[in-house]
Amino acid sequence: ARLKARAKDFAGALAVLDQAAKGTEGAEDALKLQGDIQLYGRNDVEAALAAYQASIKTKPDYVTGYAAVVRTLMRQGKMDEAGKALEALKKVAGGKPETLYLQAQYAQQNKDIKTARDLAQQLLRMTPNSPLAQELAGVVELQSNALVQAEALLAKAVQGGPELAVARRGLVTVYLRTGQ
């Protein structure tokens, strides 16, 4: 299915995944991949969300499925629904790095900078070398106009993950604001 998706044969990939999702072993992974193909390959957000939700129904403690639901809902701007999905995720995997990341991202998007900062700091303590955690913490610091902290975090994020576009844009913003 992944090979077909890479070759842009999304229909073929989804057909393979339909068969895989009917089995019991690994059905949640097949459904999650179906959602990814629907979202990133076909740009069909509703079909992706349905596949992600089906992955959770297949395996109620499937953290990756919950995370995909939360990300997709936040991407759509459905923050109330995303908040409910995030609460469900916290029941399954509260305190885990991925959950903290999504909680901080959710708070940041809701302009709750204090909560976002607290969660980002917890995440940094758990995963100090994670470019994604540094990027998120840097963006939160940038939003709160703590430019020195934002610069340090975003520079680390870019160094560890040169492909992180948000970190790069944030670092440019810091440099512009500080006259560099």
N, C-alpha and C positions, 0 to 999 in steps of 0.2 A: 504494500500500500504506500509506503514511504517513497519507494522508487517511482511508482506511478505518479505520485503527487509532485515529485521533483521534476518529472518529465511533463508536468502540466496536464496530465491525464487525471483530472479530478474525479470525473465520473467513474473511471476504472478503479481509482483508489477507494472511493466511497463504496463501490460494489464489493471489493475485497473486505472492507471493514464491516459492511453489513453482515457478511458471513461470519466474521470473527466475533462480532457483537452477539451473535446468536448462541455461541458457546458459553460455557460458564467460566472457564479459566481465562482471566485477562480481559473479560468483556468491558470492564470499566476503562481500560487503556485504549481499547478499540473505539469506544464511544468518545473518549477525550480526543483522540486523533481525528475522528470524524468532525468533531467540533472545530478543531484547529484548521482542518482543510476547508470547512464551510466558512470560517471567519477570514482566514488569511488567503485562501486560494480563490474562493468565490465571492468574498465580501458579503456573505449572507449571515448577518448578525443573529437574526431570529433562529435560523436553523442551527447555528453554532450553540446558542444558548440552550436550545432544546437538547442537543447532544450532550452538553456538559451536565445539564440537570439529570439526564438519563443515566449518566455515569455515576452520579451520586445515588440515584435510586438503586442501581445495580450493586453498589458497594457503599453503604451509608457512612463509612469512615474514610472515604477516598479524598484525601486532602487536596490533591492536584485538581480534582473536579470542582471542589468548593472554590479554590483559588481562581480557577478559570471563570466560574460564574461571577464572582465578585469583580474581577478585572473587566469582564464584558459589560456588566451592569454599570460600572463606573465610567467605562468608555462611552456608554450611551447616555450618560448623565442622569441615570436613574438612581439617584443617591439613596432614596428611602429603601428601595429594593436591595441595593447593594449593602446597606446597613444591616438589613435582616439576614442576608446571606452571610455577611461577616460574623454576625452573632452565632449563626449555625456553625461556621468554621471554628470559631473560638471554643465551642463546646467539644468539637472533635480534636482540635490541635491548638488549644490555647497555650501561649507562651513559646511556641515554636517560631524560629526565625521568619518563615514565610508568612505566618499569621501576623507577627509584629510588623513586618514590612507592609502588608496590606492595611493593617490598622493605621499605621502612620500615614500612608498614602491617602487613605480615606479621610483622616483628620485634616491633612494638608489641603485636600480638594474642598473640604467644607470650611476652610479658612479658620480652623481651630489650631492655630500655630503652637500654642502652649502644649496641647496634647500631642500634636505631631512631633514636636521637639523632644518631649519626654520619651515617646515610643521610639523615635529614631536613635536617641542616646542608648536606650536599652538594646536596640538592635546592634548598634556599634559595639557595645560591650560583648555581645554574644558572637558577633562575626566581624572583628576589627579589620580584617583584610579584604572584606567584600566590597568591590567597586560599586555594586548596586546600593549597598547600605550607605556608603560614603556619598554617593550621588544624591540619594534621598535626603540624608542629613544636611548636605550642602545646600540643596534647594530650599529646605525648611529654614536654614540660617539666612539664606539670601532673602527669603520672604519676610523674615523678621528684621532685615537690614543689619544683620551682624556680619559685615563684609569680611572681616579678617578670618573668622571661623569658616565662613562660606568658601573663601578662597582656598584655605588649607584643605578642606574636605573635597572640594570639587577638583582641585589639582591632583590629589591622591586618586580620586575616582578616574580621572582621565589617564593618569599614568598606569593604573591597573587595568583599565578597560577603555582603550582608545576609541572603541566603536560607540561609546555611550554619548549619543548626540545631546541629550538633555544636560549632561555634565559639561560638555563643551560649550553649549549656549550659556549655561549658568556662569561658567568661568569667564566668558567674554563679557557678560553683563557685569560681573564684579569688576573686571578690568576697566570697563567704560565708566562705571560709577566712581571708581577710585582714580580716574584720570591716567590709567596706565595704558 
